[in-house]
Amino acid sequence: MDKKQRDDRRHQEDRALTRALLWVAAAVVLEALLVFLNRFYINYYVDEIEFVVLLQGVLRAVRIGGLVLAVVAFVWSVLQARKGGKAVLPLLICLGAGALAVCSHVVLKYKDTGVSMLFWLVVAWAALAVVYYLYQKEFFLGLTAAGLSVLGLWFVRFGQGLGYEAALLLAGILLVLAATLWLKKAGGALPFPKESPIQFLPADCSYTMTLSSCLGSLLVLAAAMALGATVAYYLIFVMLAWIFALFVYYTVKMM
């Protein structure tokens, strides 16, 4: 590797690290908002009840508005990608709006238990962004499936009945599995733009761990939905152990 190649690689690594740190900064802001909600919406004083009602209205508006904005931004990103344009901005809007919608829904429905979970979920989102920019992309896919499974198990554990949240997360895992199988068939390349397809995964990528993570996450969440909250509680620890194993495996693989 000559000096120019080393410099180019260093610049790419610096850009990836900068983007990962921006996601971490966004997570810090979201954590600050959760601290604010925990104080003024969950642990409020009696004389602050009017402000609590106002916050509840804001959360309901954010839940609906964030969901609508996320869907619109996702469609926008797909159209941009098909035209060969940059889809980074609409994807960021989609992720940001979706995150706000999810947080608002959890706070409204699950109150203090939901806020406690969200403190950890925001950290997990930041960690997922770091994995995307600094680790192998196949790790990102496997970790996404496992993370969706843990979140789905939480909803089974604390939700009333099965709930549609766990079903939506089960569909999300299926989507990750389908995308992984599609990438395997396409040699790791995305279908757009048509003129110069993006090589998302290496052509010689091994899909064993990623597919194992997707299938395991799918089976674990389906089992919890069928067997109930007690089983979901213990399976959360199983999936957390699996996530730790993934981190160890791909960290060693990078060396």
N, C-alpha and C positions, 0 to 999 in steps of 0.2 A: 504494500500500500504506500503510494507516494505522498508527498507533502500536501498536494491539492486534495487528494482523496481524504486524508486525515482531517484537513480543515473543513471540508464539506460535511464529513460525518460529525465533527464536533459542533458545527453550526446546527445541524439537524437535531442533535441531542439537546443543545441549548434551547432551541425552539420548543421541543417536546416538553422539557422541564418547565419552561415559562408557562406554557399552556396548562400543564398540570397544576402549577402553583396558582394560576388564576381560578381554577376550579376549587382549589382549597380555600382561596380567599372568599369565593362565593358561598362556600359551605360555612365559613365563619360568620358571614352576614346572616345567613339563614338561621344559624344557631342563636345569634343575638335576637332575632325576631321570635324564636321559640322561648327564649328567656323572658322576653317582654310578655308573650302570651301566657306563659306559666304564672307570671306575677299578677297580671291584670285581668286574665280571663279564667284561670283555674283557681288561684289563691287570692281572690279579691276580698276586699272589705265590704261590709254592708253598705256604706255610704258611697261606694263606687258602682252600684248596680246599674245606673244609667249608662255609664261608660261600657260596662259589660254587654249590655243590650246592643249598643252601637258596634262593638267589636264583633258580636255574633252576626249582625247584618253584613258587616264587611267580609267576614269569613265566608258567608253564604254566597255573596257576590263573587268573591275570588274563586270559590269552588266551581261555579258555573262558568264564569268568564275565562278562567284559566283552562278549563277543559275545552271550551270552544276555540280559544286562541291556539291551544296545542294542536288540535285537529287541523285548523286552517294552516298553521305553519308547517305541519307535516306534509299536507298536500302541496303546499308551495315548494317545499324542499324537493319533493319527487319531481315536480314539473321542471324545476331548475336543473336537476341532475339529468333529466332526459334531454334537455336542450343543450347540455354541455356546459351550463353555467355553474357558478359557485353556490353550493347549497349549505354552506357553513352557517350563515346568519339565520336562515329559517330553522335549521336544526337546533341552534342554540335557543331560539325563541320557543320552539316546541318543547325542549327539555326544561327550560326555565318555567314556562307556563304550566307544564305538566307537573313539575315538582310543587309549585304553589297550590295547584288544584288538589293534589294528593295530601299535602300537609293540612290544608283547610278541611278536607273531608275527615281526616283522621282526628283532628282536634275537635270538630263538631260532634262526631259520633262517639268517640271513645274517651273524650275529656282527659283527665289526668293520666290515665294509662296510655292513651294515645300520644300525649306530649312526651312522656318518658320514653316511649318507643322511638319517636321522631328524633330525639337527641342522638340516638345510635344510628338511625337510618341516614341522617345527613352525613355523619362520619363515613358510613358505608358508601354513599354516593361519591364522596370525595375520593375515597380509596379506589373505587371503580374507575374514576377518571384518571387517577395516577397509573393504574394498571393499563388502561387504554393507551396512554402516551409513552409509558416507559417499559412495559412488558410486551410479550408476544400477543398478537391479536387473537390467536386461538385461546389463550388464557382468558382474555376479556370475554369471549363468548361463553366459555364454560363457567366463569365466575358470575356472569349475568344470570345464567340459568339457575345456579345455586343460590344466588342472592334473592331471586324471585321466589324460589322455593321457601327460603327462610321467612320471607315476608308473608307468603301465603300461609305458612304454618302458624305464624303469629295471629293472623286473622281467624284461623280455625280455632286457635287456643282461646282468644278473647272475644271473638264475635258471637252474636246470638245465632245459633244454628250454623249452617254452612256459609251463608252470606254470598253475595255476588262478588265480593272482593277476591276471595280465594279462587273462584271460578275464572275471573279475569286474569289472575296471575298464572293459573294453570294454562290458559290460552296463550299468555306471554311466553311461557316455557316452550310450548309447542311451536310458537313462532320462531324462537331461537333455534330449536332443533331443526325446523324446516330450512331456515337460513343456512345452518351449518351443513346440512345435506346438500343443499343447492350449491354452496361454495365448493364442496368436495367434488361435485360433478363438474363444476365449471373451472376446476383447477385453481380455485382461490380468487378468481377475478370477478369483479362486479360488472353487471351488464351495461352500465352507463358511465360516461358518455360512449356512444357507439364508436366514435372515431378513435378513441384511445381509452379502452376499459381500464379501470383502476384495479391494480393487483392488491387486493385487501389482505390476502394470506399468501404465503410463499407457495409456489407451485408444488413443491415437494413436502408440504406441510403434513404432519401426522395428526389425524383427527381422533385418535383413540381416546385420549383424555377428555377432549371436548364433548364427544358423543356420549362418553360414559357419564360425564357431569350432567348433560341434558337429560339422558334417560333416567339416571338416578334421581334427579330433582323431580322429574315428572312422576315417577312411581311413588316417591316419598310423599309428595303433596296429595296425590290421589288417594293413597292409603290413609292419610290423616283425615281427609274429607269424608272417607267412608267409615272410619273407626272412631273419630271424635276427638275432643279437646285434650284428653289425657295422653293419648298416643301422639298428638301433635306436639305437646310439651316436650316429650323425650326425643322426638325426631328433630327438634330444633337443635339440640346438642349434637346429634349425629351429623347434621348438615354443616354446623359450625366446624366440627372436626374435619369434615371433607374439604371445606374452604381452606382451612389451615394446611391440609395436605397439598392442595393445589398450589398455594403460595410457596411451600417448600420445594415442590417438584419443579415449578417453572423458574424459581430463583436459582436452583442448582443448574438447571438447563441453560441459563444465561451465562454461567461462569465458563 
